[in-house]
């Protein structure tokens, strides 16, 4: 079995780890090198064979200035949009995202082939592999604007600004504080595994803040033969690095069992 993976970020290498665990021949295509990891990054599920110890920590989360629906409306303007992490739980166990990426990079970076995959190539790449997994930005790969009569696909996202420090006074370690009120301009202050980050509405952010775009959802269906995973590959929030591992692992497991199960009526 051959698996081609697009992208060498954490999601791409997690997919490579899943494919390798199934004994597949793995080819990783990426035009970039190791990607910078920013923000309050963590995982709530371990990746087998990579996260081999107990959880790296317990993350406590608190909503101030209102409830979680107020926070969702403040950040997204829509109370129906989910948020990474079980926000209804006061705490959860987690693994260090950055350390996970370091381990994946050490294991699979030598498989990376420098190559920029365009949408036109992604449309036919499945012809030379049993499975193609894309963690590249679904928005940049979308071909709807180039298709006759195809119409434009929609990519819903939210632009936010981030700064490399906490904004809640004397914030304890391994905490995420969601600000649903209006008494302070920031929306989320995090201290996760020693990394401080504050998230702001763009209109209220300091001039030094870095702007990022958070994928929410898309109706793009340009590549029905490609497994799109990872937050940017699927263009979906509430998607983690471990999601890419399990999406890929389960897809290959289903392919390998298809012959056994095909005769069941």
Secondary structure, 3 states (H helix, E strand, C coil): CEEEEECCCHHHHHHHHHHHHCCCEEEEEECCCCCCCCCCCEECCCCCCCCCCCCCEEEEEEEECCCHHHHHHHHHCCCCCCCCCCCCCCEEEEEEHHHHHHHHHHHHHHHEEECCCCHHHHCCHHHHCCEEEECCCHHHHCCHHHCCCCCCCCEEEEEEEEECCCCCCCCCCCEEEEECCCCCCEEEEEEECCEEEEEEEHHHCCCCCEEEEEEEEECCCCCCCEEECCHHHHCCCCCCHHHHHHHHHHHHHHHHHHHHHCCCC
